[in-house]
């Protein structure tokens, strides 16, 4: 995902809101906002999962290295 896709685009939403002059266009705007919020939450979840996996891997590597150092001494 690009930076443009993952950031809150205030000016774009403001423009879309000003163009939402009837019920169907307002509903499309609401649907868009819901979809984009869901996408942002999914991306945040993926990022959190990657960070957790990285931390777990680092902990395993450091843990294994420490035991080897103890056994060598």
N, C-alpha and C positions, 0 to 999 in steps of 0.2 A: 504494500500500500504506500502511496506517495504521501508526502507531508500535507499536501493540499487535501487529500482524502481523509486524513485522520484528524485534522484540526477543525475547530468550530469556525465556520465561515460566516461571520456576523453580517457582512455586507451582502452576501448572497441571500441569506435568509431574510434580511430586511427588504431586499428587492422583491423576492418571491412573495413576501407578505403584502407588499404594496400592490402587487399584481393579482392577488387573490380577492377578486371583487365579487365572485359568486360562490354559491355553495360547493359546486364541484371543484373549483380551483382551491378553495379553502381545505376541502377534504384531501386533495392531492398533497397540499403542503403539510397537513398534519401527518399523513401517511409517510411522507418523505422524512419528516423529523423523527418519527418513530423508528423507521428503518435505519436511519443514520445513527441514532442513539444506540440501537441494538448492535450495529456494527462496531461502534466505539467500545461498547461493553465487551464484545467478543474479542476485540483486539487487546483490550486491557487484560482480559483473562488469559489470552495466549502469552502475553508478555509476562504476566505473573507466573504462569506455568514454566516458561523458559528460565526465569530467574530461579525458581525453586529447583529445577532440574540441574542448573549450573551449580547452585550452592551444594546440592547433594553430591554431585560429582567431585567438587573441590574437597568437600569433607571426606569423601572416600579416599581420594588421592592422598590428602594430608594424613589421614588416619593410617593408611597403609605404610606411608613413609616413616611415620613415627615408630610403628612396631618394628620395622626393619632396623631402625637406628638402635632401638633398645636391644634387639637380639644380637647385633654386632658388638655391643659393648660388653 
